[in-house]
């Protein structure tokens, strides 16, 4: 899983031109890394990346039949990120 995560991260950050669905793929890879708690990565960073790239995907992929589901998941992930940040600040 880590290799997939690294690959998509490099693609979306280093290549100016890439298919829009790679934002969705990277967001999914970030979310999976987050759920695999043994990855050692910072949960806030992974969750932030998940939110950011799902948002970028939803802005660009207007014809995706799963857009409503992705938008609903994005809303939940934003709440999860805010909750995580609130716990860190206490």
C-alpha positions as CSV (number, residue, x, y, z in Angstrom):
1,X,0.0,0.0,0.0
2,X,2.8,2.4,0.8
3,X,4.3,2.1,-2.7
4,X,0.9,3.0,-4.2
5,X,0.6,6.0,-1.8
6,X,4.1,7.2,-2.7
7,X,3.5,6.8,-6.5
8,X,0.3,8.8,-6.5
9,X,1.8,11.4,-4.2
10,X,4.7,11.9,-6.7
11,X,2.3,12.0,-9.6
12,X,-0.1,14.6,-8.3
13,X,2.7,16.9,-6.9
14,X,5.5,16.6,-9.4
15,X,3.6,16.3,-12.7
16,X,1.9,19.3,-14.0
17,X,-0.4,17.3,-16.3
18,X,-2.1,14.2,-15.0
19,X,-5.6,12.7,-15.3
20,X,-8.1,14.2,-12.8
21,X,-9.0,10.7,-11.4
22,X,-5.5,10.5,-10.0
23,X,-6.6,13.1,-7.4
24,X,-9.3,10.6,-6.4
25,X,-6.8,7.7,-6.4
26,X,-4.4,9.6,-4.2
27,X,-7.1,10.6,-1.8
28,X,-8.2,7.0,-1.5
29,X,-4.5,5.9,-0.9
30,X,-4.2,8.6,1.8
31,X,-7.4,7.4,3.5
32,X,-6.2,3.8,3.4
33,X,-2.9,4.8,4.9
34,X,-4.7,6.6,7.6
35,X,-6.7,3.5,8.4
36,X,-3.5,1.4,8.5
37,X,-2.3,2.9,11.7
38,X,1.0,1.1,11.5
39,X,2.1,3.3,8.6
40,X,3.8,5.8,11.0
41,X,2.5,8.8,9.0
42,X,0.9,11.7,10.7
43,X,-2.9,11.2,10.8
44,X,-3.6,14.9,10.4
45,X,-1.4,15.1,7.3
46,X,-3.0,12.1,5.7
47,X,-6.5,13.3,6.5
48,X,-5.7,16.8,5.2
49,X,-4.4,15.3,2.0
50,X,-7.5,13.1,1.6
51,X,-9.8,16.1,2.0
52,X,-7.7,18.3,-0.3
53,X,-7.5,15.8,-3.2
54,X,-11.1,14.6,-2.9
55,X,-12.1,18.3,-3.1
56,X,-9.9,18.9,-6.2
57,X,-11.4,15.8,-7.8
58,X,-15.0,16.9,-7.1
59,X,-14.2,20.3,-8.6
60,X,-12.9,18.9,-11.8
61,X,-14.8,15.6,-12.4
62,X,-18.4,16.9,-12.7
63,X,-19.6,13.9,-14.7
64,X,-18.6,11.1,-12.2
65,X,-21.6,9.1,-11.3
66,X,-20.2,8.7,-7.7
67,X,-19.9,12.5,-7.2
68,X,-22.7,12.6,-4.7
69,X,-21.2,9.8,-2.6
70,X,-17.7,11.3,-2.8
71,X,-19.1,14.7,-1.7
72,X,-20.9,13.1,1.2
73,X,-17.6,11.3,2.2
74,X,-15.8,14.6,1.9
75,X,-18.2,16.3,4.3
76,X,-17.6,13.5,6.8
77,X,-13.8,13.6,6.4
78,X,-13.8,17.4,7.0
79,X,-15.7,16.8,10.3
80,X,-13.2,14.1,11.2
81,X,-10.3,16.4,10.4
82,X,-11.8,19.2,12.5
83,X,-12.3,16.7,15.4
84,X,-8.7,15.5,15.2
85,X,-7.5,19.1,15.2
86,X,-9.7,19.9,18.2
87,X,-8.3,17.0,20.1
88,X,-4.7,18.1,19.4
89,X,-5.5,21.6,20.7
90,X,-6.9,20.4,24.0
